[in-house]
Amino acid sequence: MRRFRHAKIVATVGPASASPEMLRLLFLAGVDTFRLNFSHGTQDDHAKVHAAVRSLEADAGRPIGILQDLQGPKIRVGTLAGGRLDLVAGETVRFVLEGGEGDKQAIPLQHPEIFEAVIPGQDLLIDDGRIRVRVGGVEDGAITAEVVTGGPISNRKGVNLPGTLLDLSPLTAKDRADLAFGLELGVDWVALSFVQKPSDVIEARGLIGDRAGIMSKIEKPQALERIDDIIRLSDAVMVARGDLGVEIPHEDVPGRQKELIRACRLAVKPVVVATQMLDSMVGAPAPTRAEASDVATAIYDGADAVMLSAESATGLYPVEAVSTMDRIIRSVEGHKLYRSIIAASQPAEEETPPHAVATATAVLAEGVQARAIVAYTTSGTTAARVARKRPAVPILALTPSRETSRRLSLLWGTHSVQTDDVDSYEEMTENAARHARDEGFAKPNDMIVAAAGIPFHTVGNTNNIRVIQV
């Protein structure tokens, strides 16, 4: 089952999409990877979805990726008297470390790391930035602040501290329990929320190892300060524009998105653009023109994948949202300016033989008008190096690893197939031609170009190109 587009679609599963029947419809509409959001639902809920996706995968005969998104150390106010407070601009409020149901002089904020980090003059943003208060004084177990932008707050609303590095592990006790559960299930990707520094990724790697790919969610300004190291240590990156757009000015988000996509492409790491891409489709069967343009911009920028959140998790039109995203991607990739825009954003080549061979493979395939590039890959690295070039020719990734084939469902332009490993040059040629034909990429007498590492079974050693006539 081929997707006639290069960029991939990630869809979040929730009450609107958790049934096996709906998961099948979403897959047929275009979903390549399903996201399990562990901020919501129970472990049992996610286990049922995981089993349904794996059953769907077996029926479809195509690898499907599963992304476990951990909740992370989300900072929230506690329980409020009557469940709500109305803050008025100019008034003074007080946050306390200890307390029961809070009023304006004792709003519970049970996060000691905040009390250790904030200083007078800094702002606290509540409820995705709708409410802004400015710290006036910090004492033992209490913060006094002036309300700058007022409005209602209710129980458990989130709190952001722009520009403040908090001494927080990216993995709470809940996250560690959820992570162990997800790895036992066999998820393909683990998304880390609120990554601030490279050591956060290192900490997660110590727990995950190579059992799943690590996707760092960029939603803190502190992460942007160490972004090159974070990307290098991660297996993929998510541009999580929700919290990022709260902590940095809205007008800076589009530029940061472009920077992140370019940096990930240079580093040969898949990058996902997420949050509110088709948000109006939570309650409407069609997107706004601005939302369609937002998805299109991510595709023109060269993102590997775009993601649906509430649109597919709780919305009224999950299938329509996926279908809309699929149509937008295909329209952009078929536009007459797409190839020139993608070529203009081509990162500088790294001066290493594997990168040079992958680049030459893409150029050669386009030059001989090959029907496909066949990338033999154990870890996925060869396919990723070819995809970095963003060739016009589709990439058929052949791998003996079931786990790699599933992770590649996130990689730009790549159609992955799990197959037996090859031991000789002749077997490589025959296998490439057969799969290109069987998967619908090529017909007899068509040309394909194969990239591989010689000797075989060597991870990351892309050093050989072969032009093959089917």
N, C-alpha and C positions, 0 to 999 in steps of 0.2 A: 504494500500500500504506500504509494508515493505522495509526498506533499509537493505541489508544484509552486514552491516558494522557498526562499533561503532562510529568512528569519523564522524563529520558532515562537510558539505560544505556550505560556505557562498559565494555568488556571487554578485558582484556589477552590478547594472543596469545602462546602458547608451545608447547612440544612437544605438549601435549594438544589444541591447537586450531588448528594451523598449516595443516592440509590444506584444500584448497578445499572438500571435502565438509563438514568440520566448521565452517568459516567460514560456509557457507551455512546450516547448521542453527542456528548461533548467531544469525545475522541474522534468520532466521525466528522464533526464540524471543524476539527483542526487542532485540538489540544495535543501537544507533544510531551509535556511534563505536568503532572498534577502536584499541587502544593497542599500539604497538610499543615494548617496553622495551629500550632499547639498553644496559642494564646486563648483558644476557644475549644470547646468540646472535651470529651474524656479520652483517655487512652483506648478504651474499648471502642469508642466511635471511630477513632483513627485506624485501629486494627481492622475494623470491618471495611473501611474504604480501601486500605492497603490490599486486603484479600480480594476485593472486587476488581481493583485495577490489575492485579496480577492474573486474575481469571480472564479479564478482558484482553490482556496482553497475549495470553495463550491462545485465545480464540482468534485474535487478529493476526497472529504470527509476526508481530512487530514489537520491538522493544519500546517500552513506555517508561519515562523517568518519573520518580517520586521524590519530591523535595519536602523534607521535614523542616519547618520554620519554628525555631525555638522562641519562646516568649522573651527571654532576656530580662535584665534588671530594670523593668519599667517602674519609674518612680510615680507614685500616686498619693493624693491626699487620702485621709482615712474616712471614717464615717462621720457625717454631719448631723446635727440636731435637726430633725424634721426632714432629713435627706437632702437639704438644699440651703445655700446661703446666697444672698444677693449682695455683691460687693459694689460699692459706689466709689467712683473716682474721687480721689482726695482724702478718703478716710484711711485710718491706720488699722491694720490687722496684725494678728500675731499667730505664728505657726509654732507648734510645740512638738517635741519629740515624744513625749508621753502624754496620754490622755484618752478619754473615752469619746463620747459623741461631742463633736466640737461646735463652738460658736465662733464669732469673729475674733475673739481674743484667745482662742485656743483651737485653731484649726490643726487637726492631727496630721503630722508629716513624719512618719516613723521610719526615717532613713538617716541614721547618724552621720553617714558620709557627707550629706548635704550641709549639716551644721558645722562640719569640720572644714568644708571647702569654700563656702560663700563668704563674701566680704561686703561691707556697706557699699552701695552704689550699683551692685549687680542686680539684674532683673530675673525674676522667676516667671515663667509662662505657664499658665494653667489651661487645660482643655484645648490642646492644639493651638495655643497662642491667643485664644479669644480673650483671656484675662491676663493682664500684665501687672505685676506688683514689683516695686523697687525696694531692695533691702536697705533699711535704715540702721539697724543695729543687730548684733549677734551676741547672745549671752549663753550661759550654760543651759542647753536644752530648749532655747527659744529664739525665734527670729522675728523681729519687728519690721514691718514693711508698709509702704504707702501704696495704695491702689492707684495705678496709672491709667489703666483701662478697665472699667468695671463691667459687671454682668453677673449672671447666675453661675454658680458652680454646684455640682452635686457629688454624691458619694463616689469615691474611687476615681476621680478624674485625674488624668495624667499631668505631670509636672515636668517641664523642661528647663534646663539651666544653660542657656547659650554661652559658649566660650569658657565653661567651667569643666576642668578635668576632674572627674570623680574617681575616688579609689574604690572602684567596683570591679568585681570579676564579671565577665560577660555571661557566666553560667551560674545561675542561682541553684538552690537545692532542687527546686522544681525542674529546672532545665536539665540537671544531671540525671534525675530520674527519668524524664522524658527522653533524653538522649540514649540512655541505656535501653529503654524500651524500643526506640526507633531503630537502633542498630541491630537489636535482636530480630525485629521485623524484617530488616534488610532494605532500609531506605537508601536511595542512591546519592542524595545530597543532603547536607545539614546546613541550614542558614543560621548564622550567628547574628543576633540582634544587638544593636548599640555597641558595636566594636569601636574602641577609642584609640587603641595602640597596637603595635605588632605583637606584643606579648600576649594580648587577648587571643590571637589566632594560634600562637604557640601553645597556650594552655589548652585550647580545644583540640589541637593536633595530638597532644599527649593522651587524650581520652579516645579520640576517634581513630587515630592511626590512618591506615589506608582502607578502612571498612566503608567509608563514604567520602565523597568530595566535600570540601569545606567551602561554603559560599559566605563571604563577609558582606554584611549589609552596611552600606555607607549611609549613616543617618545622623552622625555627630560631626561637628566642625573639627573636633580634635583628630578624627580619623583622616580628614583632608590634609592635615599637617604632616602626617606620616604615610601618605597614601601609597607611595612607591613600595615601601617595605611591606605594607599590608597586602597589596596586590601580589607581590612576590611570594608571600607565605601562603596565600589563599589559592584554591583551585578555581574559584569563580567569584564574581562580585555582583551584588545587587545595588543599583542606584535606588535607594528607598526614599523617595521624594517626600513622603508624608512627614516624618519627624525631621528630616533634613530641611524641609521647607519651613518648619517652625523655628529651627535653631539658627538658620542663616536667612538673610533677606530673600523674599520671594523672587525678586528680580535677578538674584545671583544663581538660582537653581538651574535655569537652562544652560548657562555657561559651564557650570560645574558638571552637568550631565555630559556635555560634549567632551570635557576634559577627561572624565572617567572612562567614557567609551573609548577614546583614543588611547589612553594609558593601558587599558586592558587589552586592546587589540595589539599594541606594541609588545606587551608581556605575554601574549598568546594565552590569555585567560578569558573564558566566556563571560559576557556581561549582560545582565538582565535589567531592563528599565521597568520600574513598578510604581504603583499608587495612582489612583484616580484617572487612569488612562481613558476609560469610557464610563466615568462615574455616573452620568445621568441615566445610563442604561440599567442602573439598579431598579429604577421605576418606570422606564420608558423603553419602547422597542427600537428606538433609533438614537444615535449619539448626537451631540451638538457638533457643529462644524469645527469648533475649536478643539474638541476631543479627537475628531478624526485627524486634524492637523497635528495634534500632539503625538499620536501613534506614528503618523507618517514621518515626523521629524526624527523620532528614535530610529526608524528604519533608514532614513537618509544618512543619519549619523553613523550607521554601521553596527547597531546593537545586535547581539546574537539572538536575544529573545525579548519579548514584551509580555507583561503580566497583567492578568485580571485578578482583582481582589474581591471586594463585595459584589461586583458585577456577577461573578459566577458562584460566590459562596452563599449570598443571601438575597440576591436580586430576583426580580420577577421574570427576567428574560436571559437566563444563562446561556442557552444555545444560541440565541440571536447575538449575544455579546461576542461569543467566540467566532461565529460566522462573520460578523462585522469586522472584527480584528483580522481575520483571514483575508477578507476582501481588500481591506486597506493595504495590507502587506503586499498582496499580489499586484494591486494597482500601482503602488510605488515602485516595486521592483520591475514592473513592465514599462515604467515611464521613460521617455526618451532621455531625460537628464540624469536618471539614476546612476548609470554606470560612470558618467563623468564626475558626479559628485563623490561617489565611493572612491574612485581613483584619486581624486584630489585630496582625500583624507588619508591616503596610504601612508602608514608610518615608515620612517627610515628603516632600511634593512639592517639586521644585525649581522655582523661579519663572522658568522659561524657556518661551517659546512652544512649542518642539518637545515638551517633556515634558508641558505642559498639553494639547496636542492629542492626544498618545498616551493620556493618562489619560482625556480626554473620549471618545476612541474606544472604550475599554474600557467605560466607564460607559454610553455610548449603546448599544453592542451588547447589553449585558445588559438595558438598559431596554426595547429593542424586541424582545427575545428572538431576536436574530439567530442564524443557524446558524453563522456564522463571521465572524472579522475578517480581512479581506484587507489585508496590509501590502505595499505596493510599496516595495522596498528595493534599493539598489545595494550598499551596504557591509554591510547587516544592522542598521544603527542603528535604523531605524524599527521593525522587528520587535522588537528588544531593548527599546526604550522601551515598547512595548505590553506585552511579556512582563513587564516590571518591575511592572506593576499586578497580575499573576497573575489575569487574568480567567477566569471560568467558561467563556467562549466560546473555542473553539479558534482558533489563529492560522494562517492560510494565508499564507506569505511568498512573494511572487513576485519573482524577481530575474533579471536578464539574465546574472548572473555565476555561472559554474559553481563557482568557488572559494567565493563567499559561500554558495551553496546547501549546500555540504558543511559549512562551518563552522556553519551554522545547525542542523545535526543535533545540536548540543550544547545548544541554547537551549530553555529551558522552554516547553512548550506549542506549539511551532512546527513546522509541517509545511511544508517548503520545496520549491519547484518552480522549476526554471530555465525561463524563458520569454523570448520576445522583449520588448524594451523597448517602451513605449508613448509616443506623441507627442502625444496629444490627450485631452481629458476623455472624449469619447465612446468612444475606444478603451480607455481605462482601465476604464470601466464595463462594456463588453462583455467585456473580457478577464477581469475579476474574476468576473463571473457565470459565464462559461464554465468557468474553472478550478475554481470552487467546486462546480459541478455535476459536472465530469469527475472530480474528486478525491474525490467522495462526501460532500462537506460539506453540500450543499444540493440541494433539488429545486425544480422550477418553482413560482413564487409565494412561495418562502421569502425571508426578508430576510437580507442580509449588509451589513456596514459596511466600507467601504474607507478606508484611511489612506494618504496619499501626500504627496510634496513637489511643489509647483507653483512655478516651472516644472519640468517633468520633466527627468531626467538630472542633478539637483542632489543631491549627496551630503549626507545628514544634515539636510535641510531639511523636516522633517515639519510641514506647515502646513495640511493640507486633509483634511476628513472628508466622506464621501459615503454615504448610505443607499441601497442598491440592492435592488430586487426582482428576483429571478432569473426 
